Amino acid sequence: MTLTALVAFSGTALAFHCPADMKKIDAALDKKPTLSTEQMGEVKKLRTDGEALHKAGKHQESVDTLAKAMKILGI
């Protein structure tokens, strides 16, 4: 596989990873996790920011941002 194809595939894979992470976060939030008000606000901000980054085509940044939210949620 050429480097160009590998880079293109990586970007595509990340593009599909973002919605899956958003669904995991949404499912965890639906279960009303025990978080402080500050943590809940941070998770919601990270979720919103992650979706915005995904829509902007910044998939690695989106994955990284959503991972922070998932860490707070323990998923």
N, C-alpha and C positions, 0 to 999 in steps of 0.2 A: 504494500500500500504506500503510495507516495505521501510525502509530508502534507501536501495540499489537501489530499483526500482525507487524511487523518484529522487535520484541523477542521475541515468542513464537517466531518462526522461527529467530532467532539462537540462542536457548537450545536448541532442538531440534537444530539443526545441530551445536552444541558437544557435545550429549549423544552424538551418533554419532561425533564426532571422537575422543573419549576412548578407546573400545575399539580404534579403529584405531591410535592412538598406542601403546597398551599392547601390541598385537600386534607392532608394529615393534620395541619395546624387547625383548620376549621373543625375537623372532627374532634380534636382535643378540646377546643374551646366550647363546643356543643355540650361536652361532658361537665362543664362548669368546674374547671380545675381550681384547686385551692392555691391561689396566688395572692400576693399582696396587690394593692391597688397600683403600686408603681410597676410591679412585674407585669400585670395585666395590660397596663398602658403601653409598656415597652413591647410586649408580644404583638399587640394590635398594630403598633407603629411599624414594627419590623415586617409584619405580614403585608401591610399596605405598601410599604416601600419595596418589598420583594416583588409584589405584583407589578408595580410601576416599572421597576427595572426590567422585569421579564417582557413587558409590553414594549419597552424601549430597545429590546434586543440585547440587553446587557445581561446575558444569562449566567455567566460566572458570578457576577456581583449579586444577582438575584438568588442564586443557590447559596452563596455565602451568607447573605442577609437572612434568608429563610432558615438556615441552619442555626443561627443565633436564637431565633424564636423557638425552634424545636428544642434547643438545649434548655431554655428556660422552662419549657413545658415538660421536659423529661422524656421526649420522644426522639 
